[in-house]
Amino acid sequence: MKTFQVYKHPVFGLEAVKVGVNWPVFFLGMIITIGSIAWMLVCKLWGKAILWFVLWAIAIIFTWSDGQGISLFVGSVGYFVLWLVPAFKGNAWLASNYGSRGYELVNIIQAMTKDAAIGETVRQQSSENN
C-alpha cells in the first residue's frame, strides 16, 4: 500500500498524488534529462520546467566545453542532480502545484493506486453525506 494525498477542485474534481519518490520520473530522467522536463510540462509545473531546461543547457555547456577536467566534473554532477531531484521532489512539487491552482487537500489515504485512492475518497465522502 502507498500513501496518497487526494485533492479536490470545485470544477476539475479529484486528483491524487503519491507521497514519496516519483519512480516514473526517476527512470525517465535516468534515460534522458529532457524526460523529467517533459513530465514537468505535462503536470503544468511551468516554472520548474523552464528552470530545469536552463540548468540542463548549462550542464551541457559545461560538459561539452572541453570535455575534460573540472568542466566535465561540473557537467556530470549537474546531470546527476537534474536526474535525482525531480524523482525525489516531483510528487511534493505536484502536490504544491495543486494547492496553488485552487485544489484543496481532502484526504490522505493508503491505497494500491491513484485511482483506488480517489475511489475510496469518493466512497468516504458519500457515506459522510448520508
FIZAVEX-287614 format. One record per residue (C-alpha): residue number from 1; residue in three letters; y, z, x. Coordinates in steps of 0.001 Angstrom, whole numbers. Layout:
<pts>
<pt><k>NUM</k><r>ALA</r><py>Y</py><pz>Z</pz><px>X</px></pt>
...
</pts>
This chain:
<pts>
<pt><k>1</k><r>MET</r><py>0</py><pz>0</pz><px>0</px></pt>
<pt><k>2</k><r>LYS</r><py>3509</py><pz>-817</pz><px>1116</px></pt>
<pt><k>3</k><r>THR</r><py>6800</py><pz>779</pz><px>137</px></pt>
<pt><k>4</k><r>PHE</r><py>9272</py><pz>-1420</pz><px>-1755</px></pt>
<pt><k>5</k><r>GLN</r><py>12844</py><pz>-881</pz><px>-2859</px></pt>
<pt><k>6</k><r>VAL</r><py>13441</py><pz>-2517</pz><px>-6236</px></pt>
<pt><k>7</k><r>TYR</r><py>16962</py><pz>-3665</pz><px>-7091</px></pt>
<pt><k>8</k><r>LYS</r><py>18335</py><pz>-4738</pz><px>-10453</px></pt>
<pt><k>9</k><r>HIS</r><py>21227</py><pz>-7085</pz><px>-11184</px></pt>
<pt><k>10</k><r>PRO</r><py>22702</py><pz>-7338</pz><px>-14690</px></pt>
<pt><k>11</k><r>VAL</r><py>22451</py><pz>-11150</pz><px>-14639</px></pt>
<pt><k>12</k><r>PHE</r><py>19849</py><pz>-12054</pz><px>-11991</px></pt>
<pt><k>13</k><r>GLY</r><py>17254</py><pz>-9395</pz><px>-12827</px></pt>
<pt><k>14</k><r>LEU</r><py>14951</py><pz>-7579</pz><px>-10419</px></pt>
<pt><k>15</k><r>GLU</r><py>14325</py><pz>-8137</pz><px>-6712</px></pt>
<pt><k>16</k><r>ALA</r><py>12104</py><pz>-6140</pz><px>-4371</px></pt>
<pt><k>17</k><r>VAL</r><py>12431</py><pz>-5607</pz><px>-623</px></pt>
<pt><k>18</k><r>LYS</r><py>9636</py><pz>-4194</pz><px>1523</px></pt>
<pt><k>19</k><r>VAL</r><py>10620</py><pz>-1241</pz><px>3690</px></pt>
<pt><k>20</k><r>GLY</r><py>9806</py><pz>-1780</pz><px>7358</px></pt>
<pt><k>21</k><r>VAL</r><py>9031</py><pz>-4749</pz><px>9593</px></pt>
<pt><k>22</k><r>ASN</r><py>9524</py><pz>-8238</pz><px>8210</px></pt>
<pt><k>23</k><r>TRP</r><py>6327</py><pz>-9851</pz><px>9522</px></pt>
<pt><k>24</k><r>PRO</r><py>7112</py><pz>-13426</pz><px>8437</px></pt>
<pt><k>25</k><r>VAL</r><py>10373</py><pz>-13312</pz><px>10403</px></pt>
<pt><k>26</k><r>PHE</r><py>8539</py><pz>-11730</pz><px>13341</px></pt>
<pt><k>27</k><r>PHE</r><py>6036</py><pz>-14581</pz><px>13567</px></pt>
<pt><k>28</k><r>LEU</r><py>8507</py><pz>-17316</pz><px>12620</px></pt>
<pt><k>29</k><r>GLY</r><py>11010</py><pz>-16051</pz><px>15189</px></pt>
<pt><k>30</k><r>MET</r><py>8313</py><pz>-15889</pz><px>17849</px></pt>
<pt><k>31</k><r>ILE</r><py>7707</py><pz>-19624</pz><px>17451</px></pt>
<pt><k>32</k><r>ILE</r><py>11366</py><pz>-20643</pz><px>17362</px></pt>
<pt><k>33</k><r>THR</r><py>14538</py><pz>-18574</pz><px>17062</px></pt>
<pt><k>34</k><r>ILE</r><py>16011</py><pz>-21054</pz><px>14619</px></pt>
<pt><k>35</k><r>GLY</r><py>13295</py><pz>-19886</pz><px>12191</px></pt>
<pt><k>36</k><r>SER</r><py>14969</py><pz>-16479</pz><px>11978</px></pt>
<pt><k>37</k><r>ILE</r><py>18288</py><pz>-18182</pz><px>11292</px></pt>
<pt><k>38</k><r>ALA</r><py>16696</py><pz>-20297</pz><px>8554</px></pt>
<pt><k>39</k><r>TRP</r><py>15297</py><pz>-17118</pz><px>6952</px></pt>
<pt><k>40</k><r>MET</r><py>18787</py><pz>-15552</pz><px>7026</px></pt>
<pt><k>41</k><r>LEU</r><py>20241</py><pz>-18630</pz><px>5297</px></pt>
<pt><k>42</k><r>VAL</r><py>17535</py><pz>-18584</pz><px>2603</px></pt>
<pt><k>43</k><r>CYS</r><py>18268</py><pz>-14887</pz><px>1984</px></pt>
<pt><k>44</k><r>LYS</r><py>22028</py><pz>-15553</pz><px>1830</px></pt>
<pt><k>45</k><r>LEU</r><py>22761</py><pz>-13469</pz><px>4928</px></pt>
<pt><k>46</k><r>TRP</r><py>25563</py><pz>-15859</pz><px>5874</px></pt>
<pt><k>47</k><r>GLY</r><py>27380</py><pz>-13685</pz><px>8422</px></pt>
<pt><k>48</k><r>LYS</r><py>24187</py><pz>-12733</pz><px>10234</px></pt>
<pt><k>49</k><r>ALA</r><py>23047</py><pz>-16372</pz><px>10306</px></pt>
<pt><k>50</k><r>ILE</r><py>26330</py><pz>-17509</pz><px>11870</px></pt>
<pt><k>51</k><r>LEU</r><py>26243</py><pz>-14653</pz><px>14400</px></pt>
<pt><k>52</k><r>TRP</r><py>22608</py><pz>-15409</pz><px>15287</px></pt>
<pt><k>53</k><r>PHE</r><py>23382</py><pz>-19120</pz><px>15724</px></pt>
<pt><k>54</k><r>VAL</r><py>26262</py><pz>-18332</pz><px>18102</px></pt>
<pt><k>55</k><r>LEU</r><py>24134</py><pz>-15849</pz><px>20075</px></pt>
<pt><k>56</k><r>TRP</r><py>21266</py><pz>-18376</pz><px>20170</px></pt>
<pt><k>57</k><r>ALA</r><py>23656</py><pz>-21023</pz><px>21554</px></pt>
<pt><k>58</k><r>ILE</r><py>24883</py><pz>-18571</pz><px>24217</px></pt>
<pt><k>59</k><r>ALA</r><py>21278</py><pz>-17759</pz><px>25193</px></pt>
<pt><k>60</k><r>ILE</r><py>20580</py><pz>-21490</pz><px>25535</px></pt>
<pt><k>61</k><r>ILE</r><py>23645</py><pz>-21956</pz><px>27717</px></pt>
<pt><k>62</k><r>PHE</r><py>22597</py><pz>-19077</pz><px>29985</px></pt>
<pt><k>63</k><r>THR</r><py>19009</py><pz>-20297</pz><px>30226</px></pt>
<pt><k>64</k><r>TRP</r><py>19893</py><pz>-23920</pz><px>30892</px></pt>
<pt><k>65</k><r>SER</r><py>22957</py><pz>-23359</pz><px>33080</px></pt>
<pt><k>66</k><r>ASP</r><py>20983</py><pz>-23297</pz><px>36324</px></pt>
<pt><k>67</k><r>GLY</r><py>17523</py><pz>-22244</pz><px>35171</px></pt>
<pt><k>68</k><r>GLN</r><py>17135</py><pz>-19532</pz><px>37797</px></pt>
<pt><k>69</k><r>GLY</r><py>18272</py><pz>-16093</pz><px>38845</px></pt>
<pt><k>70</k><r>ILE</r><py>20467</py><pz>-13950</pz><px>36656</px></pt>
<pt><k>71</k><r>SER</r><py>21270</py><pz>-16677</pz><px>34112</px></pt>
<pt><k>72</k><r>LEU</r><py>17568</py><pz>-17258</pz><px>33426</px></pt>
<pt><k>73</k><r>PHE</r><py>17049</py><pz>-13499</pz><px>33075</px></pt>
<pt><k>74</k><r>VAL</r><py>20032</py><pz>-13072</pz><px>30698</px></pt>
<pt><k>75</k><r>GLY</r><py>18944</py><pz>-16063</pz><px>28613</px></pt>
<pt><k>76</k><r>SER</r><py>15371</py><pz>-14794</pz><px>28405</px></pt>
<pt><k>77</k><r>VAL</r><py>16464</py><pz>-11305</pz><px>27374</px></pt>
<pt><k>78</k><r>GLY</r><py>18762</py><pz>-12920</pz><px>24815</px></pt>
<pt><k>79</k><r>TYR</r><py>15892</py><pz>-14896</pz><px>23301</px></pt>
<pt><k>80</k><r>PHE</r><py>13734</py><pz>-11758</pz><px>23209</px></pt>
<pt><k>81</k><r>VAL</r><py>16434</py><pz>-9769</pz><px>21377</px></pt>
<pt><k>82</k><r>LEU</r><py>17138</py><pz>-12655</pz><px>18997</px></pt>
<pt><k>83</k><r>TRP</r><py>13437</py><pz>-12699</pz><px>18159</px></pt>
<pt><k>84</k><r>LEU</r><py>12828</py><pz>-8965</pz><px>17663</px></pt>
<pt><k>85</k><r>VAL</r><py>15973</py><pz>-7647</pz><px>15977</px></pt>
<pt><k>86</k><r>PRO</r><py>15658</py><pz>-9731</pz><px>12771</px></pt>
<pt><k>87</k><r>ALA</r><py>11989</py><pz>-8783</pz><px>12488</px></pt>
<pt><k>88</k><r>PHE</r><py>12719</py><pz>-5069</pz><px>12663</px></pt>
<pt><k>89</k><r>LYS</r><py>16086</py><pz>-5030</pz><px>10847</px></pt>
<pt><k>90</k><r>GLY</r><py>15711</py><pz>-8004</pz><px>8482</px></pt>
<pt><k>91</k><r>ASN</r><py>14478</py><pz>-6097</pz><px>5440</px></pt>
<pt><k>92</k><r>ALA</r><py>17229</py><pz>-3475</pz><px>5832</px></pt>
<pt><k>93</k><r>TRP</r><py>19802</py><pz>-6287</pz><px>6075</px></pt>
<pt><k>94</k><r>LEU</r><py>18355</py><pz>-7884</pz><px>2941</px></pt>
<pt><k>95</k><r>ALA</r><py>18463</py><pz>-4594</pz><px>1007</px></pt>
<pt><k>96</k><r>SER</r><py>22066</py><pz>-4032</pz><px>2093</px></pt>
<pt><k>97</k><r>ASN</r><py>22933</py><pz>-7581</pz><px>1052</px></pt>
<pt><k>98</k><r>TYR</r><py>21540</py><pz>-6977</pz><px>-2444</px></pt>
<pt><k>99</k><r>GLY</r><py>23710</py><pz>-3868</pz><px>-2727</px></pt>
<pt><k>100</k><r>SER</r><py>26827</py><pz>-5786</pz><px>-1725</px></pt>
<pt><k>101</k><r>ARG</r><py>26029</py><pz>-8545</pz><px>-4246</px></pt>
<pt><k>102</k><r>GLY</r><py>26023</py><pz>-6187</pz><px>-7234</px></pt>
<pt><k>103</k><r>TYR</r><py>22369</py><pz>-5165</pz><px>-7315</px></pt>
<pt><k>104</k><r>GLU</r><py>21596</py><pz>-1514</pz><px>-7990</px></pt>
<pt><k>105</k><r>LEU</r><py>18642</py><pz>316</pz><px>-6458</px></pt>
<pt><k>106</k><r>VAL</r><py>16470</py><pz>1329</pz><px>-9427</px></pt>
<pt><k>107</k><r>ASN</r><py>13142</py><pz>2279</pz><px>-7850</px></pt>
<pt><k>108</k><r>ILE</r><py>11312</py><pz>2998</pz><px>-4611</px></pt>
<pt><k>109</k><r>ILE</r><py>7631</py><pz>2368</pz><px>-5191</px></pt>
<pt><k>110</k><r>GLN</r><py>4288</py><pz>1926</pz><px>-3457</px></pt>
<pt><k>111</k><r>ALA</r><py>2645</py><pz>-1418</pz><px>-4242</px></pt>
<pt><k>112</k><r>MET</r><py>500</py><pz>-4117</pz><px>-2662</px></pt>
<pt><k>113</k><r>THR</r><py>3001</py><pz>-6966</pz><px>-3168</px></pt>
<pt><k>114</k><r>LYS</r><py>6615</py><pz>-7603</pz><px>-4041</px></pt>
<pt><k>115</k><r>ASP</r><py>5616</py><pz>-8929</pz><px>-7473</px></pt>
<pt><k>116</k><r>ALA</r><py>3451</py><pz>-5866</pz><px>-8144</px></pt>
<pt><k>117</k><r>ALA</r><py>6404</py><pz>-3597</pz><px>-7281</px></pt>
<pt><k>118</k><r>ILE</r><py>8640</py><pz>-5477</pz><px>-9724</px></pt>
<pt><k>119</k><r>GLY</r><py>5926</py><pz>-5443</pz><px>-12422</px></pt>
<pt><k>120</k><r>GLU</r><py>5346</py><pz>-1697</pz><px>-12075</px></pt>
<pt><k>121</k><r>THR</r><py>9101</py><pz>-1064</pz><px>-12213</px></pt>
<pt><k>122</k><r>VAL</r><py>9361</py><pz>-3098</pz><px>-15436</px></pt>
<pt><k>123</k><r>ARG</r><py>6417</py><pz>-1144</pz><px>-16884</px></pt>
<pt><k>124</k><r>GLN</r><py>8007</py><pz>2198</pz><px>-15931</px></pt>
<pt><k>125</k><r>GLN</r><py>11380</py><pz>1199</pz><px>-17401</px></pt>
<pt><k>126</k><r>SER</r><py>9816</py><pz>8</pz><px>-20653</px></pt>
<pt><k>127</k><r>SER</r><py>7808</py><pz>3248</pz><px>-21028</px></pt>
<pt><k>128</k><r>GLU</r><py>11001</py><pz>5279</pz><px>-20417</px></pt>
<pt><k>129</k><r>ASN</r><py>12782</py><pz>3355</pz><px>-23176</px></pt>
<pt><k>130</k><r>ASN</r><py>10020</py><pz>4095</pz><px>-25718</px></pt>
</pts>
